[in-house]
């Protein structure tokens, strides 16, 4: 038997919003430690990894490990039926071919349940090597979303360049060139407005706007986003899910032909 | 010109 109850059900709604443009189907791997998802987009350019720790749920029971293959478009449709303040419970029997989502209003006066068929997905998991990143940049998630949206007008790619002076985002195309520089903030009233850079060595990498734009669908999840970069390895874009886990996107760089 | 790399060139299949 698997049962996970989340009073802050809107976190799950936001997680689905962050995934549905990039992935059409994926498996949720459930264990007594929590729920995990790892999947590549269809083009195998990016990888998404989601972790929801058991202790972040208000009730969590997972008697035996199970992998629930789901059509994420369908799951997203169902989660859109939950109100932002609804309590969400996910339930499945062992070896079941369906999953049930229960939405309770905070006053318990409205209860809805939706059943969805599970899929048999033969998904491969990738081993992500432990990496000490050359540069780790933390910035407001809304700022990152704005930068990517603005620069996407100029070209298909964004160059992210991190030095000890700050981080520079650049794009070039037919209409011209755009450059946005962010310096590390000296002092801020609110921690979530800060730009912080931890740098071991300068690093410059080029990434496809299309994917970065899809990653910023997770902006609703967290006030800050963390970008981790090292020469010639995938970029990591991480958003925290409250204090119960994270959504991490890995994006392969563009390389010189 | 730059070319898009695949994530599979960096992470191994388990």
Interface residues (C-beta under 8 A of the other chain):
Chain A: X40 X44 X45 X46 X47 X124 X125 X126 X127 X128 X129 X157 X206 X208 X233 X234 X250 X251 X252 X253 X254 X255 X256 X257
Chain B: X1 X2 X3 X4 X5 X6 X7 X8 X9 X10 X11 X12 X13 X14
